[in-house]
Amino acid sequence: MNYELIKNIHIASYLIWLASFFISIYFFFKIRKATTDGKLGLMRKERLFSTMGGHLGFLGIFVTGGIMASLKSGPKFGWFNFADYGWLAWKQVLFFLAMIIVFAVVMPGSSKLKRLINSGGTTMSEIDAQWSKTYFFSLLVYTIVWINTLLGLVRPF
């Protein structure tokens, strides 16, 4: 496989994930200003764009990162190589942590939010609380993605 092509797909995946961060922030401010009538639709859209961008970015990074770490051509980074590539090993650890947060909290939280929005007997305060909780953990994942991006750009150690 061509290392440069895989690396470029890897970088594009990060850019997709980071773009979804900015879209999510945009919707955050729209949701904060919205009346009750408009809030539900904006919450749905925020979750949709965060989910789409997160899934595309995650899958692209996961697949291409695995390929790059395993390729015979290109740099021989390997897996969790703290001695030679500490910056990359920490990226891998942080990515694994983000994966746990997404699968354990964000995805179930988004599903619960969808059920609350679609059920007729839920109060807006319950929906707001669930969206806020899910959004907080999404921001935590986005923060990890930003740290990983900086580690990849700067390669400090």
C-alpha positions as CSV (number, residue, x, y, z in Angstrom):
1,M,0.0,0.0,0.0
2,N,1.1,3.6,-0.6
3,Y,2.1,5.2,2.7
4,E,1.5,8.7,1.5
5,L,-2.0,8.0,0.4
6,I,-2.9,6.3,3.7
7,K,-1.4,9.2,5.6
8,N,-3.4,11.7,3.6
9,I,-6.6,9.8,4.2
10,H,-5.7,9.8,7.9
11,I,-5.2,13.6,7.9
12,A,-8.5,14.0,6.0
13,S,-10.3,11.9,8.7
14,Y,-8.9,14.2,11.4
15,L,-10.2,17.2,9.4
16,I,-13.6,15.7,9.1
17,W,-13.8,15.1,12.9
18,L,-12.5,18.7,13.6
19,A,-15.1,20.1,11.2
20,S,-17.8,18.4,13.0
21,F,-16.5,20.0,16.2
22,F,-17.0,23.5,14.7
23,I,-20.5,22.5,13.5
24,S,-21.3,21.2,16.9
25,I,-20.2,24.5,18.5
26,Y,-22.4,26.4,16.1
27,F,-25.4,24.3,17.1
28,F,-24.5,24.7,20.7
29,F,-25.0,28.5,20.5
30,K,-28.1,28.1,18.4
31,I,-29.6,25.7,21.0
32,R,-28.8,28.1,23.8
33,K,-30.7,30.9,22.1
34,A,-33.6,28.9,20.8
35,T,-37.1,28.8,22.1
36,T,-38.5,25.5,23.2
37,D,-40.2,24.9,19.8
38,G,-36.9,25.2,17.9
39,K,-34.6,23.5,20.4
40,L,-35.6,19.9,19.7
41,G,-34.8,20.2,16.0
42,L,-31.5,21.9,16.7
43,M,-30.6,19.2,19.2
44,R,-31.4,16.5,16.6
45,K,-29.2,18.3,14.0
46,E,-26.3,18.8,16.4
47,R,-26.3,15.1,17.3
48,L,-26.6,14.2,13.7
49,F,-23.6,16.2,12.6
50,S,-21.5,15.2,15.6
51,T,-22.4,11.6,15.0
52,M,-21.7,11.7,11.3
53,G,-18.4,13.6,11.6
54,G,-17.3,11.6,14.6
55,H,-18.1,8.2,12.9
56,L,-16.4,9.2,9.6
57,G,-13.4,10.7,11.4
58,F,-13.1,7.8,13.9
59,L,-13.3,5.1,11.3
60,G,-10.9,6.8,9.0
61,I,-8.4,7.4,11.8
62,F,-8.8,3.9,13.2
63,V,-8.4,2.1,9.9
64,T,-5.6,4.3,8.4
65,G,-3.8,4.5,11.7
66,G,-3.8,0.7,12.0
67,I,-2.5,0.4,8.4
68,M,0.2,3.0,8.9
69,A,1.4,1.3,12.1
70,S,1.6,-2.0,10.4
71,L,3.0,-1.1,6.9
72,K,6.4,-2.3,5.9
73,S,6.9,0.9,3.9
74,G,7.1,4.3,5.4
75,P,8.1,5.1,9.0
76,K,8.2,2.1,11.4
77,F,6.0,3.6,14.1
78,G,4.5,0.4,15.5
79,W,2.0,0.2,18.4
80,F,2.4,2.0,21.7
81,N,6.1,2.6,21.2
82,F,6.8,4.9,24.1
83,A,10.6,4.6,23.8
84,D,11.0,5.8,20.2
85,Y,7.7,7.6,19.4
86,G,6.3,8.8,22.7
87,W,4.0,11.4,21.0
88,L,2.5,8.7,18.9
89,A,2.1,6.2,21.7
90,W,0.2,8.9,23.7
91,K,-2.0,9.6,20.6
92,Q,-2.8,5.9,20.5
93,V,-3.6,5.8,24.2
94,L,-5.8,9.0,24.0
95,F,-7.6,7.6,20.9
96,F,-8.4,4.4,22.8
97,L,-9.7,6.5,25.7
98,A,-11.9,8.6,23.3
99,M,-13.2,5.3,21.9
100,I,-14.2,4.1,25.3
101,I,-16.0,7.4,26.0
102,V,-17.8,7.3,22.7
103,F,-19.0,3.7,23.1
104,A,-19.8,3.9,26.8
105,V,-21.3,7.3,27.1
106,V,-21.9,9.3,24.0
107,M,-23.6,6.7,21.8
108,P,-25.9,5.5,24.6
109,G,-26.6,9.2,25.6
110,S,-27.5,10.1,22.0
111,S,-29.8,7.1,21.8
112,K,-31.5,8.0,25.0
113,L,-31.8,11.7,23.9
114,K,-33.5,10.5,20.6
115,R,-35.9,8.3,22.6
116,L,-36.7,11.3,25.0
117,I,-37.3,13.6,22.0
118,N,-39.5,11.1,20.2
119,S,-41.6,10.2,23.3
120,G,-44.5,12.6,23.9
121,G,-44.5,12.6,27.7
122,T,-41.0,13.9,28.4
123,T,-40.5,17.4,29.8
124,M,-38.1,19.9,28.1
125,S,-36.0,20.0,31.3
126,E,-35.3,16.2,31.0
127,I,-34.4,16.6,27.4
128,D,-32.2,19.6,28.1
129,A,-30.4,17.6,30.9
130,Q,-29.8,14.6,28.7
131,W,-28.6,16.7,25.8
132,S,-26.2,18.7,28.1
133,K,-24.8,15.5,29.5
134,T,-24.2,13.9,26.1
135,Y,-22.8,17.2,24.7
136,F,-20.3,17.5,27.6
137,F,-18.9,14.0,26.8
138,S,-18.8,14.9,23.1
139,L,-16.8,18.0,24.0
140,L,-14.5,15.8,26.0
141,V,-13.9,13.5,23.0
142,Y,-13.4,16.6,20.8
143,T,-10.8,17.8,23.3
144,I,-8.9,14.5,23.0
145,V,-9.1,14.8,19.2
146,W,-7.6,18.3,19.4
147,I,-4.8,17.1,21.7
148,N,-4.1,14.2,19.3
149,T,-4.0,16.7,16.4
150,L,-1.5,18.9,18.2
151,L,0.6,15.8,19.1
152,G,0.6,14.8,15.5
153,L,1.6,18.2,14.3
154,V,4.2,19.1,16.9
155,R,5.6,15.7,17.8
156,P,7.0,17.1,21.1
157,F,8.7,13.9,22.4
